[in-house]
Amino acid sequence: MKVKSKFLKLFVTGTALFSMSLPSYVHAQASTSSVKSVKEQLNPPLSQPKYAYSDAIRETVFVESQLDTDNNGKKDRIAMDIIRPKETEDSLKVPVIMDASPYYERLGRGNESEVKDKDKDGINEMFPLWYDNYFVPRGYAVAQPEMVGTNQSDGCPTTGGPEEIESIKVTIDWLNGRAKAWNKDGKEVEAYWTDGKVGMIGKSYDGTLANGVAATGVEGLETIVPIGAISSWYDYYRYGGIPYYKGGPSGLARTVVNSKRQAQCEPVRQQLLQGSDDATGDYNSFWDERNYINDVKNVKASVFLIHGLNDYNVKTNQFSRWWAELAKQKVPRKIWLAQTGHVDPFDFRRSEWVDTLYQWFDYWLKDMKNDIMKEPMADIERSADNWKTYSTWPDKQAKYVKINLAATKKGETGKLTKNSELKSPSISFTDNPLLTEKQLVQPDASLNKNRLLFLSKPLSQDVRFSGTPKIELSVATNAEDTNFTAYLVDYGTDTRVNHEGRGEGITTLTEEDCWGESYGADDACYKKTVKNTHTSDYEIVTRSWMDAQNYQSLSVTTLLNPGKPYQVRWDALPEDYIFKAGHRIGLVIAGSDDNWTVPDTTKAENTILLPRSSLRLPVVGGERSIDF
């Protein structure tokens, strides 16, 4: 199944930097012993692997919340599996690395879709992913709470709702002595073995929970590492007032709920279906309480954010808005941006990832003053495995450049220019939702009756933009409603990461390497991956969509008066991209996009008034760096 399908549901696969050359011996070992990081070999950090993984204590606790999401009159208890060094039974107190998830029963975590109870015998044979194998020997506990309504936890999922965030927050409360919990035998237990410091990590839904919990300001949460994570659920299921597909929140709740409680949680799913309002696609109170950006002022934890620049599951506006607000709050932070899609850094930059995360957790959870916060803030992958560091993101030198849309006459391909050209002050096209995305971006003038293509002249120098492109159209339509699609396209042959192919930019090999200690069924070895590249004549750099009825606000639907011009403004998905010299920048304007969204049915004829329409691109270096 291709990632680009608009029917892709949230995180339905387990698959979701420091730029030195690494010696080959880092990847050479493929046994149950640990592969050491570069810095551990050359300059040993303070937290050493001195606690035996085989002796570690493994336990399950059930933390009492104040929730009753299934309305059965009983407080929901949240299941959490914990693994910690044996020495914590004496005097050792350790911090906690937490991966909270709804996927521990099925779907699983990581590129190999690991679950806790693979053989379904009621016994959890393993802790998914490598965090336990690597960090428990180094004096950490690893905790894996199960989100409300999933696996062993009580209740019903609410797809990003405050109930889900509270269900994980309460586990941190318990780790800090502010909540009660019981073991499987019904005995009340306390977290006497921890110092109370927690670092949350996770990809997809797991990272989303980390964002949401951080926005509560809960005491004890010292850092979060969200990977391809959501910050606003409206932006996951909608763009510019247009649903990507219908029934999203309700369908996801059905996917993750404990498989034995499907029927019991049906009333909750019906509430989600009604509240999400597929009919209008508008932003409302349902979505507002699932917007963690509203509470970013509460964030006390540091943030190490990772995202794929070509992630079209959790799209790039999810990280960019969250990142910008964290910057305003002066939250300590770091960011990696990859050329892949929805992929974990363990599978696109493995040894550097393990090494950097090791330093990050040592710094923020063990107070070890290494150099992690002295490194450049942003690592960006420019091409396959070619990483560059920057002081921040977006680039401080990025300035918006207004690029005008010009046309000579009807039917011809238009031009992108910094000058104003009025040879043809307006141009029209008819919405045809049957055209594929591949057709819409072809440089074929015969397609212009159903879309508009504007091209720059060939570039004389590289042009980098960093941030969020902005589109403004002055448009008159012959219908009361119409949708718009905009693609920013790089027309030029190049070898690029094949992020739209199987694996979203990576190919999984059969050979393994190992990261930590193994014991029993829980081994520390994972299949290696390599970047998947292809040579193509063009690249869709970023996409965007807009329902013209939401021209005033995403919260208000307004019928259009046929023939009346309206100013419709919207943002494209954020990016950081270099158009190479000799390539051409292209902007495609079309109507409905059946590839990604629920298409409009009006098939409206839309007339663009060019003098009042433009593309604004955040170009590094501003106007002097773009030559058309």
C-alpha positions in Angstrom: 0.0 0.0 0.0 1.5 3.3 -1.0 1.8 6.0 1.7 0.2 8.6 -0.5 -3.3 7.1 -0.3 -5.7 9.5 1.4 -7.2 6.5 3.2 -4.1 5.8 5.2 -5.1 5.6 8.8 -3.0 6.9 11.6 0.1 4.9 12.4 -1.2 1.6 11.1 2.3 0.3 10.6 4.9 -0.1 13.3 7.4 1.8 11.2 6.3 5.2 12.2 21.9 13.0 13.8 25.7 14.7 14.6 27.2 14.4 11.2 30.6 12.7 11.5 31.8 9.8 9.4 31.4 6.6 11.4 33.9 3.8 11.4 32.8 0.5 9.9 33.2 -1.4 13.1 30.1 0.3 14.5 27.9 -1.9 12.3 30.1 -5.0 12.2 28.7 -6.9 15.1 25.5 -8.9 14.7 25.2 -11.0 17.8 23.4 -10.7 21.1 26.1 -8.4 22.6 26.0 -4.7 22.4 27.3 -2.5 19.6 28.9 0.5 21.3 28.4 4.0 20.2 31.3 6.0 18.7 31.5 8.4 21.7 31.3 5.5 24.2 34.4 3.9 22.5 36.4 7.1 22.0 35.3 9.2 25.0 33.3 7.1 27.5 30.3 9.0 29.0 29.5 8.7 32.6 26.6 6.3 32.5 28.2 2.9 31.8 26.5 -0.4 31.1 27.2 -2.0 34.5 23.8 -3.4 35.5 22.9 -6.9 34.2 19.9 -6.9 31.8 19.3 -10.6 32.6 18.9 -9.8 36.3 16.6 -6.8 35.7 13.2 -6.7 37.5 10.2 -6.9 35.3 6.8 -6.0 36.6 3.3 -4.8 35.6 1.4 -2.2 37.6 -2.1 -0.8 37.2 -2.3 2.9 38.0 -5.6 4.3 39.1 -6.9 7.3 37.2 -9.9 9.6 37.9 -11.3 8.6 34.4 -14.3 6.5 33.6 -14.2 6.5 29.9 -16.4 3.4 29.4 -19.1 4.7 31.9 -19.1 1.6 34.0 -19.0 3.4 37.3 -15.4 2.3 38.0 -12.2 4.3 37.8 -10.1 3.3 34.8 -6.8 1.7 35.7 -3.8 2.2 33.3 -1.5 -0.8 32.8 2.2 -0.1 32.7 5.1 -2.6 32.2 8.3 -1.7 33.9 11.9 -3.1 33.6 14.5 -1.8 36.0 18.0 -2.8 37.3 18.0 -5.4 40.1 20.0 -3.0 42.2 16.9 -0.7 42.6 15.8 -3.2 45.2 18.6 -2.0 47.4 19.4 1.7 47.4 19.8 2.6 43.7 17.3 5.1 42.4 16.9 5.5 38.6 15.2 7.8 36.1 12.6 6.5 33.8 12.5 6.4 30.0 8.8 6.1 29.0 7.2 5.0 25.7 3.5 5.2 26.2 1.5 3.7 23.3 -1.9 2.4 22.2 -0.2 -0.3 20.0 1.2 -2.9 22.4 -1.6 -5.4 21.7 -1.5 -5.4 17.9 0.1 -3.4 15.1 3.2 -3.2 17.3 6.1 -0.8 17.5 9.1 -0.2 15.3 10.1 -1.3 11.8 9.5 -5.0 12.8 6.1 -4.3 14.5 7.0 -5.7 17.9 4.2 -6.4 20.4 4.5 -7.4 24.1 2.7 -10.7 23.9 3.5 -12.2 20.5 2.1 -15.7 21.1 -1.1 -14.3 22.9 -0.6 -16.6 25.9 -1.3 -13.7 28.4 2.4 -13.3 29.3 4.4 -10.4 28.0 7.5 -11.9 26.6 9.2 -8.7 25.7 9.5 -4.9 25.9 9.2 -3.7 22.3 12.0 -1.7 20.8 15.6 -1.4 21.9 15.4 1.2 24.7 15.2 -1.4 27.5 18.1 -3.5 26.1 20.3 -0.5 25.8 19.4 1.8 28.7 18.5 -0.6 31.6 22.2 -1.7 31.8 23.1 2.0 31.9 21.1 2.7 35.1 17.7 3.6 33.7 14.2 2.1 34.1 12.1 1.7 31.0 8.3 2.0 31.4 5.7 1.2 28.7 2.2 2.5 29.7 -0.8 1.3 27.7 -3.0 4.2 26.7 -6.6 4.2 28.2 -8.8 1.6 26.4 -5.9 -0.4 24.9 -4.5 -3.8 25.7 -4.6 -4.3 29.6 -5.8 -0.8 30.4 -9.4 -0.1 31.3 -11.8 2.2 29.4 -12.1 3.4 25.8 -9.9 5.4 23.5 -10.9 9.0 22.5 -8.5 9.7 19.7 -6.3 12.5 21.1 -8.8 13.6 23.7 -7.9 14.9 27.1 -8.8 11.4 28.5 -5.9 9.8 26.7 -3.4 12.4 27.9 -4.6 12.1 31.4 -4.2 8.3 31.3 -0.5 8.7 30.7 0.0 11.8 32.9 -1.3 9.7 35.9 1.5 7.2 35.4 4.1 10.0 35.8 2.1 11.1 38.9 2.5 7.6 40.3 6.2 7.5 39.6 6.4 10.7 41.7 4.2 9.5 44.6 1.0 11.4 43.6 -1.2 8.4 42.5 -1.9 4.8 43.6 -1.2 1.6 41.7 -1.6 -2.1 42.2 0.2 -5.2 40.9 -1.5 -8.2 39.3 -2.0 -9.8 42.7 -4.0 -6.8 43.9 -1.3 -5.5 46.2 -0.8 -1.8 46.3 2.7 -0.8 45.1 4.9 2.3 45.2 7.6 3.5 42.9 10.3 3.6 45.7 13.0 2.7 43.2 12.9 5.9 41.0 14.2 9.4 41.5 11.0 10.7 39.7 12.6 12.0 36.6 10.9 10.9 33.4 11.8 11.2 29.7 9.0 10.3 27.2 9.9 9.1 23.8 8.0 7.6 20.9 7.0 7.7 17.2 3.6 8.5 15.8 0.8 8.1 18.4 3.5 7.5 21.1 5.2 10.8 20.4 1.8 12.5 20.2 1.1 11.3 23.8 4.4 12.8 24.8 3.5 16.2 23.3 0.1 16.1 25.0 1.5 15.1 28.4 4.2 17.8 28.2 1.5 20.4 27.5 0.0 19.6 30.9 3.2 20.7 32.7 3.2 17.6 34.8 6.0 17.6 37.5 8.7 15.0 36.9 8.6 15.1 33.1 12.1 16.4 32.3 12.3 15.8 28.5 10.3 14.5 25.5 11.5 13.0 22.2 8.5 13.1 19.8 9.2 11.3 16.5 6.8 12.0 13.6 4.2 13.2 16.2 0.9 15.1 16.2 0.5 18.5 17.9 -3.0 19.2 16.6 -5.4 16.5 15.6 -7.4 18.7 13.4 -4.4 19.1 11.2 -4.0 15.3 11.1 -7.5 14.7 9.7 -8.1 18.1 7.8 -6.3 20.6 5.7 -7.8 24.0 5.0 -11.3 22.9 5.9 -11.1 19.7 3.8 -11.2 16.2 5.3 -8.6 13.8 4.1 -11.1 11.1 4.6 -14.2 10.6 6.6 -14.7 8.8 10.0 -11.1 9.2 11.0 -11.2 9.6 14.8 -13.9 7.0 15.2 -12.1 4.6 12.9 -8.8 5.0 14.8 -10.4 4.4 18.2 -11.8 1.1 16.8 -8.3 0.2 15.6 -6.6 0.6 18.9 -9.2 -0.4 21.4 -8.7 -3.6 23.4 -9.9 -6.3 20.9 -12.3 -7.7 23.6 -14.0 -4.3 24.2 -15.0 -3.3 20.7 -18.7 -3.4 21.4 -18.4 -1.9 24.8 -16.7 1.2 23.4 -19.1 1.7 20.4 -21.0 4.6 22.1 -17.7 6.5 22.6 -16.9 6.0 18.9 -20.3 7.4 17.9 -19.6 10.5 20.0 -16.3 10.9 18.1 -18.0 10.5 14.8 -20.5 13.3 15.6 -18.0 15.6 17.3 -15.5 15.5 14.4 -18.1 17.0 12.0 -17.1 15.5 8.6 -20.0 17.3 6.9 -18.3 20.8 7.1 -14.7 20.0 7.8 -14.6 23.0 10.2 -12.5 23.5 13.3 -14.7 23.3 16.4 -14.5 22.6 20.1 -13.9 18.9 19.5 -10.8 19.7 17.6 -9.8 22.5 20.0 -9.5 20.2 23.0 -7.2 18.0 20.8 -4.9 20.9 20.0 -1.9 20.7 22.3 -0.5 23.9 20.9 -3.1 25.7 23.0 -1.2 24.7 26.2 2.4 25.0 25.0 2.9 27.6 27.7 2.8 24.8 30.2 5.7 22.9 28.7 8.6 22.6 31.2 10.3 19.6 29.5 13.1 20.0 27.0 12.2 18.7 23.5 14.2 16.7 21.0 12.0 16.6 17.9 12.4 14.3 14.9 10.3 14.4 11.7 10.4 13.3 8.1 10.2 16.3 5.7 8.3 13.9 3.4 6.0 12.5 6.1 2.5 12.5 4.6 1.0 10.5 7.4 1.8 13.0 10.1 2.5 16.0 7.9 5.1 18.6 8.5 2.7 21.3 9.8 2.5 19.1 12.9 6.0 19.7 13.9 6.5 23.2 12.5 3.7 25.0 14.5 4.7 23.1 17.7 8.4 24.0 17.2 7.6 27.6 16.6 5.6 27.9 19.8 8.2 26.1 21.8 10.7 28.6 20.5 8.6 31.5 21.7 8.5 29.8 25.2 12.3 29.4 25.1 12.1 25.7 25.7 15.5 24.0 25.4 15.2 22.0 22.1 16.9 20.1 19.3 15.6 19.0 15.9 16.3 16.5 13.2 14.6 16.7 9.8 15.0 13.7 7.4 14.3 13.2 3.7 12.2 10.1 4.6 8.5 9.7 5.2 7.0 8.3 8.5 10.2 6.6 9.6 12.0 6.2 12.9 15.6 7.6 13.1 16.7 4.1 14.3 15.9 3.1 10.7 17.4 6.0 8.8 20.5 7.1 10.9 21.0 4.3 13.4 24.3 4.7 15.1 24.2 8.5 15.2 20.7 8.2 16.7 21.7 5.8 19.4 24.7 7.9 20.3 22.8 11.2 20.3 19.8 9.9 22.3 22.2 8.4 24.8 23.8 11.8 25.4 20.4 13.5 25.5 19.0 11.2 28.2 22.2 11.3 30.2 22.1 15.1 30.1 18.4 15.6 30.9 17.7 12.6 33.2 21.0 12.0 34.9 22.4 15.6 35.0 25.5 14.6 33.2 26.9 17.7 31.6 28.1 16.4 28.2 28.2 18.6 25.1 24.8 17.7 23.6 23.4 21.2 24.2 26.5 22.8 22.7 26.0 21.1 19.3 24.1 22.9 16.5 20.3 22.8 17.2 19.2 21.5 13.8 20.3 18.6 11.7 18.8 18.4 8.2 19.2 15.7 5.6 19.9 17.3 2.3 20.1 14.1 0.2 20.4 10.4 1.0 22.6 10.2 4.2 24.0 13.7 3.5 23.4 15.7 6.7 24.1 19.3 7.4 23.9 21.1 10.7 22.3 24.6 11.3 22.0 26.9 14.2 18.2 26.6 14.2 15.1 25.9 12.0 13.8 27.7 10.0 17.0 29.2 8.8 17.5 32.7 10.4 18.4 34.0 6.9 15.1 33.0 5.3 13.1 36.0 4.1 9.8 35.9 2.3 10.0 36.7 -1.4 6.8 37.6 -3.2 6.6 35.6 -6.5 4.0 36.8 -9.0 1.9 34.6 -11.3 1.9 35.7 -14.9 0.4 34.3 -18.1 0.5 35.3 -21.7 -2.8 33.9 -23.0 -5.3 31.2 -22.3 -4.0 27.6 -22.5 -0.4 28.4 -22.2 1.9 27.6 -19.3 2.3 30.6 -17.0 5.4 32.1 -15.5 6.7 32.6 -11.9 8.4 36.0 -11.8 9.3 38.7 -9.2 8.1 41.3 -11.7 4.5 42.2 -12.4 3.3 41.2 -15.8 -0.2 42.0 -16.9 -0.3 40.6 -20.5 -3.2 38.3 -19.3 -4.7 39.7 -16.1 -6.8 36.5 -15.5 -6.8 32.9 -16.3 -9.4 30.1 -15.8 -9.6 26.4 -15.3 -12.3 23.9 -14.5 -12.1 21.6 -11.5 -11.7 17.9 -12.6 -11.3 15.6 -9.6 -10.7 12.6 -11.8 -7.2 13.9 -12.8 -4.5 12.1 -10.9 -1.7 13.9 -9.1 0.8 12.6 -11.6 -1.3 14.1 -14.4 -1.7 17.5 -12.6 2.0 18.1 -12.3 3.0 17.1 -15.8 4.5 20.1 -17.8 1.9 19.5 -20.6 0.0 22.6 -21.7 -2.9 20.5 -22.9 -3.8 19.9 -19.2 -4.1 23.6 -18.5 -7.9 23.6 -18.9 -8.1 21.7 -15.7 -5.2 23.1 -13.8 -2.8 26.0 -14.0 1.0 25.6 -14.2 3.4 28.4 -13.6 7.2 27.9 -14.2 10.3 29.9 -13.4 13.0 30.2 -15.9 16.0 27.8 -15.3 17.8 28.8 -12.1 21.3 30.2 -12.4 22.1 29.3 -8.8 20.9 27.0 -6.1 17.8 28.4 -4.2 17.1 27.1 -0.7 13.9 27.8 1.1 13.3 27.1 4.7 9.9 27.3 6.3 6.3 27.6 5.2 5.3 28.7 1.7 2.2 31.0 1.5 -0.3 31.1 -1.3 -2.8 33.8 -2.1 -5.3 33.6 -4.8 -7.8 36.2 -5.9 -10.5 34.0 -7.4 -14.0 34.1 -8.8 -16.0 30.9 -9.2 -19.3 29.9 -10.8 -20.3 27.8 -7.8 -21.1 28.3 -4.1 -18.2 26.0 -3.2 -14.9 24.9 -4.6 -11.7 23.4 -3.4 -8.1 24.4 -4.3 -5.0 22.3 -4.4 -1.5 23.7 -4.8 1.8 21.8 -5.5 5.2 23.3 -5.3 7.3 21.3 -7.8 11.0 21.0 -8.6 11.3 20.3 -12.3 14.8 18.9 -12.9 16.3 15.4 -13.1 18.0 14.3 -9.9 18.6 11.3 -7.7 16.4 11.6 -4.6 15.2 9.6 -1.6 12.3 7.5 -2.8 10.0 8.5 0.1 6.8 7.6 -1.8 8.0 4.0 -2.4 7.7 1.0 -0.2 9.4 1.8 3.2 9.0 5.6 2.7 12.6 6.0 1.9 14.3 3.0 3.4 14.8 -0.7 2.4 14.9 -3.2 5.2 17.7 -5.8 4.9 17.9 -9.3 6.4 21.2 -8.7 8.2 20.9 -7.5 11.8 23.0 -5.5 14.3 22.5 -5.3 18.0 22.1 -2.4 20.4 22.2 -3.5 24.0 21.9 -6.8 25.9 19.6 -9.7 25.1 17.8 -12.1 27.4 15.3 -14.7 26.5 12.8 -13.7 23.8 13.7 -10.0 24.2 16.8 -9.6 22.0 18.6 -6.4 21.2 19.1 -7.2 17.5 17.2 -5.5 14.6 17.3 -5.7 10.9 19.5 -3.1 9.2 18.2 -0.6 6.7 19.6 1.4 3.8 18.2 4.4 2.0 16.0 3.8 -1.0 16.7 6.3 -3.8 15.5 6.8 -7.4 16.2 9.1 -10.3 13.2 11.3 -11.3 12.5 14.2 -13.6 10.6 16.1 -11.0 9.8 16.2 -7.3 6.7 17.4 -5.6 8.4 19.5 -2.9 5.3 20.3 -0.9 1.5 20.2 -1.2 -1.5 22.1 0.2 -5.3 22.2 0.0 -8.0 24.8 0.7 -11.8 24.9 0.9 -12.8 28.3 -0.5 -15.8 28.3 1.8 -13.3 28.7 4.7 -11.7 31.8 3.2 -12.7 33.8 6.3 -11.8 31.2 9.0 -11.4 27.4 9.4 -14.1 27.6 12.0 -16.7 29.2 9.6 -18.2 27.9 6.4 -19.4 30.7 4.1 -21.3 30.0 0.8 -19.6 31.8 -2.1 -21.5 34.2 -4.4 -20.9 33.0 -8.0 -18.9 35.5 -10.0 -17.7 37.5 -7.0 -13.9 37.6 -6.4 -12.6 36.4 -3.1 -9.1 36.6 -1.6 -8.2 33.0 -0.5 -5.0 32.6 1.5 -3.5 29.5 3.0 -0.1 27.9 4.0 1.5 25.0 2.2 3.2 22.3 4.2 6.5 23.5 5.6 9.8 22.3 4.1 13.5 22.9 3.8 14.5 22.3 0.2 17.2 23.3 -2.3 16.2 23.8 -5.9 19.4 23.2 -7.8 20.9 25.4 -10.5 19.5 24.6 -13.9 16.2 23.3 -12.4 12.9 25.2 -12.6 10.5 26.0 -9.8 6.9 25.2 -10.6 3.6 26.0 -9.0 0.5 24.0 -9.9 -2.9 25.3 -9.0 -5.8 22.8 -9.4 -9.3 22.2 -7.9 -10.2 19.0 -6.0 -7.5 16.5 -5.1 -9.0 13.0 -5.1 -5.5 11.5 -4.3 -5.4 13.0 -0.8 -8.7 14.6 0.1 -12.5 14.2 -0.1 -13.1 15.9 -3.4 -15.6 18.7 -4.1 -18.4 17.7 -6.4 -19.2 21.1 -8.0 -16.6 20.8 -10.8 -16.5 24.6 -10.7 -15.0 26.9 -13.2 -12.5 29.1 -11.4 -11.0 32.3 -12.6 -7.7 33.5 -11.0 -7.1 37.2 -11.0 -3.3 37.2 -11.4 -2.4 40.8 -10.3 -3.7 39.9 -6.8 -2.4 36.4 -6.6 1.0 35.2 -5.5 3.3 32.7 -4.0 5.4 33.8 -1.0 8.5 31.7 -0.5 10.8 31.9 2.5 14.1 32.0 0.6 17.4 31.8 2.5 19.1 35.1 1.6 15.9 36.7 0.5 15.5 38.4 -2.9 19.1 38.5 -3.8 19.2 34.7 -3.7 16.5 34.2 -6.3 17.1 35.4 -9.9 13.7 35.5 -11.7 
